[in-house]
Amino acid sequence: MSKNRNIFLTGGTGFLGSNLLRLILENGCNVYLLVRGADKDFCKKRIDNVLIKLFGTNTLARHYAKKINIICGEIEKDDLGISSGMFDILANTIDEIFHCAAIIGFNIQLDKGRQTNVQGTHNILQFAQRCKRIKKLSYISTTFIAGTKGGMFSEEDFDIGQTFNNYENLFRKTSYHYRMERIYL
């Protein structure tokens, strides 16, 4: 990851996304972080808490907080729920996207899971198509798409007739549906 890259990150408040955020910050990249929240103050507090957990000291957390552009929005909404002016700025600025936002609870309603994991990913792909400088989009996905299939499982194997456990948890279902949709975009 080279310095001076303009990286758009989703899922930066989660476990995987926050650790990716740390790596991005330590590599000197400019971060545009999509954060779910009602207003900028709420989103900033969420990020401040994440940074303290990541860096351990307020001094380091404050240092890295200055390198983050917080974008309040939601992947489930059209144009990621951000203003058209900000959307245009991002579309002209972003070089790379890391999309790792997802809803992974096992007791979430399937419709909510599809809205976040499938529609949200679709919206990120739409955003990427409008980014004029984009060089790469990295989608951090689930390992659960293999269902009950044993052994090696690769990207080419995503639709091999696998079944899912009786409880068919949300993450498996929505990841499978996203991958099915992805072929047709």
Secondary structure in CASP SS format (residue, H / E / C, confidence):
PFRMAT SS
TARGET T0000
AUTHOR 0000-0000-0000
METHOD secondary structure of the structure
MODEL  1
M C 1.00
S C 1.00
K C 1.00
N C 1.00
R C 1.00
N E 1.00
I E 1.00
F E 1.00
L E 1.00
T E 1.00
G C 1.00
G C 1.00
T C 1.00
G C 1.00
F H 1.00
L H 1.00
G H 1.00
S H 1.00
N H 1.00
L H 1.00
L H 1.00
R H 1.00
L H 1.00
I H 1.00
L H 1.00
E H 1.00
N C 1.00
G C 1.00
C C 1.00
N E 1.00
V E 1.00
Y E 1.00
L E 1.00
L E 1.00
V E 1.00
R C 1.00
G C 1.00
A C 1.00
D C 1.00
K H 1.00
D H 1.00
F H 1.00
C H 1.00
K H 1.00
K H 1.00
R H 1.00
I H 1.00
D H 1.00
N H 1.00
V H 1.00
L H 1.00
I H 1.00
K H 1.00
L H 1.00
F H 1.00
G C 1.00
T C 1.00
N H 1.00
T H 1.00
L H 1.00
A H 1.00
R H 1.00
H H 1.00
Y H 1.00
A H 1.00
K C 1.00
K C 1.00
I E 1.00
N E 1.00
I E 1.00
I E 1.00
C E 1.00
G C 1.00
E C 1.00
I C 1.00
E C 1.00
K C 1.00
D H 1.00
D H 1.00
L H 1.00
G H 1.00
I C 1.00
S C 1.00
S H 1.00
G H 1.00
M H 1.00
F H 1.00
D H 1.00
I H 1.00
L H 1.00
A H 1.00
N C 1.00
T C 1.00
I C 1.00
D C 1.00
E E 1.00
I E 1.00
F E 1.00
H E 1.00
C C 1.00
A C 1.00
A C 1.00
I C 1.00
I C 1.00
G C 1.00
F C 1.00
N C 1.00
I C 1.00
Q C 1.00
L H 1.00
D H 1.00
K H 1.00
G H 1.00
R H 1.00
Q H 1.00
T H 1.00
N H 1.00
V H 1.00
Q H 1.00
G H 1.00
T H 1.00
H H 1.00
N H 1.00
I H 1.00
L H 1.00
Q H 1.00
F H 1.00
A H 1.00
Q H 1.00
R H 1.00
C C 1.00
K C 1.00
R C 1.00
I C 1.00
K C 1.00
K E 1.00
L E 1.00
S E 1.00
Y E 1.00
I C 1.00
S C 1.00
T C 1.00
T C 1.00
F H 1.00
I H 1.00
A H 1.00
G C 1.00
T C 1.00
K C 1.00
G C 1.00
G C 1.00
M C 1.00
F C 1.00
S C 1.00
E H 1.00
E H 1.00
D H 1.00
F C 1.00
D C 1.00
I C 1.00
G C 1.00
Q C 1.00
T C 1.00
F C 1.00
N C 1.00
N C 1.00
Y C 1.00
E C 1.00
N C 1.00
L H 1.00
F H 1.00
R H 1.00
K H 1.00
T H 1.00
S H 1.00
Y H 1.00
H H 1.00
Y H 1.00
R H 1.00
M H 1.00
E H 1.00
R H 1.00
I C 1.00
Y C 1.00
L C 1.00
END
